[in-house]
């Protein structure tokens, strides 16, 4: 397995809590990639604890939103980890800045492997939280991994849908997809010829005056002191141009209506991405005999990044998350 060089100083976008013990840990996935994670354990914890694995947003690192979720849930009594997915942040994997529906679902499953075998975790009480694009990955994992007892998808994207159909499904045509695929395959040749992978660029900077609101929303998080991090793809050079190519024809969430375990999908009511959450919930409960433990929570007035860090108005319903996990990880 790869040997990772992990930063030991506190370099998060949120303050360190005095209610939890923090350390760095590593684990590996089924493809042999070593993943880096921040471990948060409630101080004075005893016995085997319920545990939660957190990842996202898509293109972010564990020092941003996922770490905030993990630390806050640890303050509330859960053992938690926030991890960097394969090929990004402090985790291993080459080439860098690549994503995969398969490997990234596996990353979540590998985190469950790791938590299940810890002496201080009850393996029958494990949940996951996915944020933004990792909300879709969390649902995809819940449909595959029967060990997961409770799942939260926060401000979720379906990354296969947005790659194949564009925002708001505005590019949902064979012609539009062919044009995208033609450009991506041309870029493959260019990368192979150069021996390097061209970056697609993170959140646009400087921000154009006529930028759509959701672009301004991302800028306000990733490009300001609020959420900037030096290892975050969205804050800096972004994914490889071809980094998400496989999302074009490998849809996730195919069997979400067979999820038996508890699921909470929560979304800001005013988020540009809210249609992903609404549609994913509708597909999940359609013909699903286990509807009673599924919930869609729309948060009034909240936009997409408000559920990254609260948006300055405590938009993340942590009381609700605590109650949900206490109920289903009992």
N, C-alpha and C positions, 0 to 999 in steps of 0.2 A: 504494500500500500504506500501511497505517497506520504512524504513527510511535509507537513505544513508548518509555516512560520507564522505564528499567531501574535497579533498585537496584544500586549498585556495591559497597557494603560487604558483607562476609561476613555473611549473616543466616540461615545454615542451622541445622538442629537437630543437626548433627554437626560435629566439629572439622575444620578445614582441614588437608589433608595437605601435607607438605613434599616429597612425591615426585612431585607433578603440578603442571602449570601450569593455572590456572583463568581463564576469561574468560566474558563474556556474548556470545551471538550471537543472531541472529534469522534466520528463514526464513519462507516463506509457503506456504500450502496451495493446493489447486486452486480453492478458493472465495474466494481473495483475502484470507484472514485471516492476519495476521502473528503468528507464534508466537515466544515467547521461550524461550531454552534456556541452560543452563550447559554450557560446553564444558570437558572435562578431557583434557589431553594429558600422557602420561608425560614427565617431564623427560629431556632428552638423547635424545628420540626422533629417529630418522632414517628417511628413506624413506617409502614408502606403508604405512600401518598398517591392520590390521583394525579395524573400527569397530563400536560398539554404540550403539543408541538406546534410551533407557529412559523409561518413563512409568508413573505411578500412585503410590499407590492412587487409586481413584475418589473424587473430592472432596478429594484432597490436592494439594500443589504440589511443585515440583521441589526445594524447599529441605528436603523431608522424605525419605521412603524412597527415591524414585527417584534423588535426588542422592547418597545414601549408596551405592547400588548403582553408580552411574556413576563416582563417585570411586574406589571400591574396585577396580572393574575397570580403571580407568586406571592405578592403582598396579601392576596386574598386566600392563601392556603394551599395552592397547587404547586407541584414541582413542574417547572416549565423549561423549554428550550426554544430559542429562536435561531434558525440556521440559515446559512447561505446555500442556495442551490448549486448544483454542479455547474462548473465553468465560470462561476462568478464570485465576487467578494473574496473572502479568505479560503473558500473551498477549492478543491483541486479540480482537475479535468482540463484537457487541452483538445482543441484550441479554446481560447477564452471567449466569453461573451456569446455563447451559443445556448439556445433553448430547445427542448424536445418534449412533446406531450408525454412520451413514454418515460424518458429518463427523469423528468421532473415529477411525474407521478411516483416513480420509484424512489425519488428522494424522500418524499413524505413517508412512504412505506419503510424505508431504511431508518427514519427517525423513530418509527414505532418499534422496529427491531431493537434499537438502542435503548429506548425507554423501558421496554418490556423486560429486559434482562438486567436492569439496575436493581440492586438490593433494596433501594429505598422507594421503589415504585410498585404499586399494585397493577399487574399486567391486565387485570380485568377492568381497570378504570383509566383508560387512555382516550383522550380527545385530541382534535386538531383544529387549528384556526388558519384559514387562508385569507389573505388580503389582496384585493384587486385581481390581477391575473392568477394569483395563487388561490383565490377563492374558487375559481373554476377547477383548478388542480385539486383542491381539497375535496370538492364534490366528486370529482373523478376517482380520487383515492377511496372515498367512502363507499363508492359503488363496487370497489374491488377488494378492499381490506376489511374482513369481518371482525378483526380485532379492535377496530375503532368503534367506540360506543357513542360518541357525540362529535358533531362537526359544526363549525361556524364558518360561513362564507361571508366576509365583510366587504362591502363596496365592490362586488365581484365583476370581473370580465370573463367572458368565454373567449380565450385567445385564439382558438381555432376559428370561431365565427368571425371575429374582427379581422383576422388575417385573410380569410377566404372571401368575405363579403364587404369589408370596409366598415367604417363607422355608420351606425344606423342602417346597415345593410344597403347602403347607397351604391355599392359596387358589386351587387349580387347578380352577375351575369357571366356567361361563358367567355364573352369577349374581354371583359375587365380582368377576369382571372387569367386568361391567356396572356394578356399584356403584362401582367405582373410576373407570371412565370417566365416569360421570355426575357424580361429584364433580369430576373434573379439568376437564370441560367447563364446569361451573358456575364454577369458578375462572377459567377463561379469560375469561368475561364480566366477572367482577369486576375482573380485571386490566385488561381493555380499557377498562372504565368509569373506572378510577382512573388509567390512564396509567402504571402501574407494575406490577412483578411481585412478588407476595408471596413471601417466603422460607419454606421449609419447616422451617428450623431444623437446626442441625448435631447433633452428638452431644449427647444429653440432659445437662443440667447445671442443678441438682445431680442427682447420680445417685440414683435411687430405691433403697431398700434391697432391694426385690424384683425389681430389674432382672435380665433373663436374663444368663447369663455372657458371651455375645458382646457385649452392650451394655457390660458392665463392662470387657471386653477393649478395646473401642474407646475408652472413657473414659480408660483407663489410658494410652493412647497420645496421643490428640488433645487431651485436656483437661488434661494435666499437662506439666511441664517436659520430660519425655521426648520428646514429639513435637509440642507446640503450636506453631502458626505463625500469625501475624496474617493471612496471605492464604489460609490453608487453609479451604475451605468446611466441612469436617467439624469443624474447631476452632471455627468461628464460626456464621454464620447459615445455612449449608447451601445446597443447590440451590434454585432457584425451585420452588414447589409443582408447577408444570406443566413443570419443566425436563427431566424424563426421560419425558415422556408418549409420545414416539414409540417407546420401547422396548417398549411394550405389545403392538404387533403387527408388529414388524420383527425377527424372530429373527436372531441372528448364528449363525455356526458351521454353516451349512447344507452346506458342501462341505469340512468339515475333513478328511474321509477321502480327499480328493484332494491333501492337502499332501504334496509330495515331499521337501521340505527337512527338516532335522533339527529335532526339537522335544523339549524337556524340560519336562514339567509337574511342578512340585514343590509339595508341600502339607504343612502340619503335620498329623500323624496325629490330633491332638485338636482341630483347627480346626473350628468350627461349619460352615465353608464347604467342608470336604474333599469333600463329595459333588459339588460342582461340578467339581473337578479329576478325580475318579475317573470321573465320567460323561463329561466332555469327552475324556479319554484313550480310554475305551472306544469312543466314537463316532468318534474320529479314526483308530483302527487297524482298525475294522470294514471289511472288504472293501478295505482299503488295501494295494496291492501294495508300498508302501514302508514297511514296519513296522520294519525293522532299525535305523533312525535315530530311532525314537520311544521315549521313556522316561517312566515315571511314578515319581517319587521321593517316598516318604512319610517324613517326618522324625519320628522317635519323640519323643513327649512335647510336640511343638510345637503352639501354638495359632495362630490367624490372624495376630495382629499380631507374633508372634515373627519372622515373615519380613519385617516392615517394617524392623526395626532390630537383629535378633538377640535381642530380648527379655531382654537382660542375660546371656545364656548362649551367645552365638555360634551361634544356631540357623540362620543363613543359611549354607549350604554353599558358601562362595566358592571353595574348592579345586575342588569339583565343577563349578561354573560355569566356572572358568578352563579346566579340562580339556575340558569340553564345547565351549566356543567355540574353543579351540586345535585341537581335532580337526576341527571342521566349518567353520572359517574359515581353513583352511590353504591 
